[in-house]
Amino acid sequence: MAAQQAADTCDCVSVRAEETERLYDFLEVHRARPSLQGQGWARDHWFRLQSVVDRMKVLQKEARVKRGKGKAIICAVLGASLAAAVEERNQRGDLKGAKETAGSSPPHMYPLVKTEYVYEDDGDNCPQVITKEIPFAATKLAKLRKDFARTARESETEYVWRVSLSGGDGILLSEREAEGYWGPGVFLTTGDRRAPWSLTQRAAYWAGGLNLLERGDPLAVTGTTDQLLESVQKAACLQMMYDRELKPNLSSPMLLPADPERMTPLIRGLPDSLKPIGIQLQGRIQNTPSEERIAAALEGGATPDRRWPGRKVWTWGEIAQELINYGRKYGPVNRPYSRAETRAVRAAERVTKQSSFSGRSPDLAGKEKPLNRQRIWQLGLQKGIPRDLMDGLPTKKLGQLVQRWSGREIAFGPGPSAPPLVDLGGGTK
């Protein structure tokens, strides 16, 4: 039965891959097949329309095509973006289906052991204690294997994320119940029979024993403001994989004391408005000695340490709540683009066209006259510089950024519109 389910999953993945390949073959006929690098870029940027446009402009500039030409480049970028969008939609259908099969309400911790107290009479102070193990029924266990089996298209990290986000935190399995086939190369037994472990712990323990380069750990855990809780839970799962520890009675990785070193992928993927508070949280946690974090974890709480009042050991759940509260209080840092700015950019485009027709170079090093802010903006767009990076910079710094741009981001620090950072000790800075 499990083998048949795995075969059905592989067939579905194969059909999706064939559909994508047919799209790329069609584009190749028109000399517009995206490169492997372009496909990788599309997976991270297809949902930002301005990024797609900037990508096309950069490729056209590198290919030195004339204005109005380069349709193959446009088709390649759009084709890769379409394939990436379909792939992400399929992944969200798989996750949604897993959540639905897990039940409309969050699964409860399964009572593996039932305890009964037998009293001889009302005055009996030493009752007889009877414990009885209540295993999963065969049909229930088969359904769990179907819902939580790793598919062939999932990396080990993606598998752990899906298990945790779709209810695996609340399902306890004994070693005997975890025996068997759970997907391509995945056996969830741990060899430790002292306590039942949650399905998430088992998956993380198994994946943690693999080579870090082979299991597909991401450099950044990306997500929008609405997906903050999910992003933090993914980062917590990464820490559980790195630590490879089996903690009794730990239902969710969100209860783990956060290791500041494991916060980096989360901070990289945070929206720009939340990166400052994420960095501040990381610094605050780093100032807490590791032995104090360990002691707090053993004591079972993220409470202030008795010897150093005010020092707090943060759990991943508390980090998520802090980021959510900060986002609700201050909202996005970057102000939306106004119509006046859009008109200014269009005017800059007209100025650039006129200067190119008259034979004058729009380079920053031109000696005819200093460039105004509009023309500097236009040059920055032509070089592929993101708008949010140029927005809010003084004209002098904007000119320096455009002149020195080589395809890498240069951070000048928060702009004047950024809200004050929250002092985690109780005040504001």
N, C-alpha and C positions, 0 to 999 in steps of 0.2 A: 504493500500500500504506500509506504513512504517512498519507495523507489519510483512508483508511478507518479506520485505528486511531484517529485523532483524532475521527472522526465517532462511532465506538463509544463512546469516552470521554464525549463530549458527551451521547450518548443516556442513558448510565448516570447522569450528573449530573442530567439533566433529570428522570429517573424519581424520583430521591431528592428533588428539589425539589418535585415534584408531590405526593409522599407527605406531606412536611412541610406543604405548603399545605392538603392535605385535613384534616390534624389541626387546623390553625388555623381552618379553615372550620367544623369541627364545634364547636370551642370558641366561635366567634363566635356560633353559633346560641344558645348558652346564656349569651351576654354575658360570656364568659371568655377572649376572645382576648388573648394577651399583647402588650404594646406593643413597639416596636422596642428601646426602652431595656431592657425586661424580657428580651427575647431576648438582648441583648448581655450582660446580667448573668448569665443562666443559663449561657452558654458558659464563664464563669470560676468559677462557684460551684456548679454542679449536683451535684458530687460531695461537697460538704460538707453533710451533713444539717442540722446546726445552723444553718448559714448560710441554708438554705432556709426553716427555721422562723422564723428572725429576720426574713427578708425578708417573709414573710407577715404577721408581727406589725406590722412597720413600715407596710406598705401598709394594713392594717386600721385602724391608728391614724390614718393620714393621711386615710382615707376616713370616719373617725368612725363606724364601724359598731358595733353593740351586740355584747356578748359572745355567742358562739354563732352569729353571723351572718357574712356575708362569704364564703360558699362559692365565689362566682365568683372572688374573689381567690385562694383556695387552688387552684382548678382552673387559673387562668392561670399561676401560678408553677410548679405541677407539670407543666403542659403544656409550658411553655418548657423546663423542666429535662429532660423526657423527650426532646424534640426535640434538645436539645444533647447528651444522652448518646448518642443514636443517631448523630448526626453525628460525634462523636468516635470511636465504635466503627468507623464506616466508614473514617475516616481511618487508624485503626490497622490495619484489614484491608488498606488500600492499601499502607501502609508495610511490613507483614509480607510481602505478596505481592511487593513490589519486592525485599525482601531475599532471599526464596526464589528468585526468578528470577535474582538475581545470583550464586547458588550457595551451597552450605552452608558453604564456607570463604571467608575474605576474598579478594577478587580481587587478583591480583598485578600489579605494574607491567608493562605490556605492552612487550616488547622491540621497539621500532620499528626499530632498526638492529642488524644482526648483523655482527660483526667477525671476520674470519678472517686468520690469519697463515700465510703460505706460505714455508717454508724450503727452500733449494736443497740443503743438506746439514747435517750436524751442526755444522760450523764457521761457518755463516752467521750473522753478528751483525746483519745488516740485512735482516730478512725483508720480503717484500712484504705490505702490508696491504690487504685487500680488505673493503670495507664494502658491505653490501647492506640496503636498506630492506625490512622485512617488514610490509606493511600488513595491516589486518584484512580477513578474507574478507567478501564481500558479505553472506552470510547472518549472520555474526557482527555486522556493523555494523548490519544491519536489526534484529537482536534488541536491540542496545544502544539504538537509537532507540525501539523499542517500550517497553523497560523504563524509560528515563530521559526520555521526552518529558514536557513540561509539560502538565498538564491544564487545561481551561478554568476549573475551580473553584479552582485554586491561585493564590495571590498569588506574586509574584516571590520574596519572602523564603521562603515555604513551599517553593517549588520548589528553591531552593538548599539548604535544610535537608534535604529528602528525598534529593537527589542525594548529598549528603555522607554522610548517615547510612546509605544503602543501598549504598555501595560506590564512589561516584564519585571518592573520593580516590585509588583505586588503578588507575584506568583512564586511560591516556595516549592522547591523540588528536593527530594532526597536523592542520594547517589543512585539508588536502584531505579527510581523513576526517570532519572536523567540519562540512563543508559539507552543506547540506540542511535539511530541515524537522524541527524538534525540538519542535513544539508551537505553541500560539497565539502568533504574533508573536515566536518565539524562534529566533534563528540564533546558533549557538555559535562561529562563527569570530571571531577577534580581529584579523586583519590583520597579526599578527606571526608571521613564519615562521621565527624563529630557533631555536625549540625546541618540542617537543611539550608541551602543558599538560594537566594532569589535568582530568577532566570537571567536578570541583567548581570548579576555578579558572576554567574557561570560563563556567560558569553564574554564578559570583559576579562575574566581570568584566562580563558582559552586564547583570546586574541592577544593578550599581553605577552604570551610566550613566543610570539612570532617576531621576525625581524622587523624593526621599525620602518625600514625603507620599503618592505614588501607589503605591509598591511595597509598602506595608503593613508597615513595620518596627514591631515591638511595643515597648510601653513596659516590659514585663517578660517575661523568659524563664522561664516557670513550670515546675515539676516537683517531684516528691517526692524524698526522699533516694535512693531506688533509681534515679532518673533523672538523677542528678548529672552523669554523664559525658555524657549526651545534651544536657543543658542547657548545659554548658560548650562543647560542640562547636557548638551553635546560636549562642552568643555569639561564638565564634571566626569563624563564617561571616559574622556581621554585620560584624565588623571587616574581613574580606576584601572584603566588598562596599563598605564605606566607602573603604578604601584603594585598591581597584581596581588592584592591582599584580599583575603576572604574574612569579612567582618560579620560575626553573628548578629542577627536581629537588625541588620542595616538594610532597610527596604529600598532606599533610593540613593544614588550617588550625590543627590542634592544635599544630603545630610553630612557629607564629608567635609572636614575642615579644608579650605581651599589652599592649595600650594601656589604661591605667587608665580612660580616658574611656569605653571600650566595655564596661567591667565593670558599669556601673550597671544595665542591664536584667537582667543575671544576678543581681546582689545583690537587686534588688527581688523577684525570683521565688524566691529561696532560701527553704527552710523557716526558721522563726523561730530555730531552734537554731543555724543556720549563718550567719545574717546578720552577727553580730559578727565572726566570723573573716573573712568576705568583705570587710567594711569595712576591717578591719585589713590584709588583703592589698592592697587597693586603695591605701590610704595608703602602704604600704611601696613599692609600685611607683611611685607618684607622686613619691616622694623620689629616685628614680633619674633623673638627667637624660636627656632624650630622645636626646641624641647618644650616650650610652652604650648605650641600648637599640638604636639603629641599628647601632653598631659591633659589638655582640654578635651581632646578626642576621647581619651580613655575615661574621663569623667563624664562624658556623654553630653556635653553642652558647649555652646560657643559663648560662654559667660566671661566677664572680666576676671582676670587672674587675681587670686587673693593677695599675692605678694606684690603685684604691681597694679593697683586699682586703675581702671580706665583703659587698660590694654585688653583688647577684645580679639578673640579668635573667630574669624569669619568663616561661615559655611557657604557653600555655593548657593544655597537657597537664599541666604541673606544678601549675597552679592546681587542676585537677580532682583530682589525686592528694592535694593538701593538704586539700581539702574532704572527700574521702572518708575520709582518715585521721582527721581531726578528728571527723567524724560517728561513726566506729566507736569512737573512744576515749571520747567523752563521751556519746553518745546524745542523745535529745531533751532540751531544757532544761525545757519545761513538764511538770510532773508530771500524771499522769492524774487525772481527777476521781474522788473517792471516793464511796462510797455515803452517807457522812455529809453530804457537800456536797449531793448530790441531795435527801436528806431535808430539809436546811435550806432549799433553794430551794422545795420543795413547802410547807414550813411557812410560808415568807414569802408564798407565793401565798394561803394560807388567811387570813393576817393581813391582807393587802391586801383580800381579799374582804370580811372582816368590817368593816374600816374604811370601805369604800365603802358597805356597807349601813347603817352607823350615821351616814353623812353627813360623816365626817371625810375631809379631803383628804390623800392620801399624799404630797403635795409636800414637797420637801426644806426649803422655807421655812416649814413648819408650826410653830406656836408651842406646841402642846400638850406635846410632849416630843421629844427628839432621836431620830432614826431609828436603829435598830440596823443591823448589817451585813446581816442577812437582808433587811430591807425595802429597803435601798439596792441590793442585788443585784437584787431583783425590779424595781425601777424601771429599773435599767440594762438588764435584759432587755427590758422593755417599750419602751424607747427604741431597741432594736436594737443595743446595744453588744456586740461579740463577747466571748464568755466568756474567751478567752485574753488579752484586753486587761485585763479586770478582775481576773483571777486573780493572786494574790500581792501586790496593792496593799494598803497600810495602809488602815484604815477611813476616815481623814481624807482621804487622796488619792482613795480610791474615791468618797467623797461629792462631792468637787470635780469628778471626772471626770463623774459622772452629772449633776450640776447644770449643767455647762457644755457637755454633749454636744450637738452640732448636726449629727451625721452624719459627722464627720471624725475620723480617728484622732489621738490625742494620746499621744505616747510619753514615758514617765517614766524610761526607761533600764532596764537589765537588772535582774531581780528578784534576791532573795538566793539563789535556788536555782541561778543560772546558774554554769556551771563557769568556771574561770579561762581567760582567753584565752592562746593559745599565742604565745610570743615567737618570731617567725620567725628571730630571730638565734641561737636556741638555748636560751633559758630560758623561764620562765613569769612572767606578771605577776599 
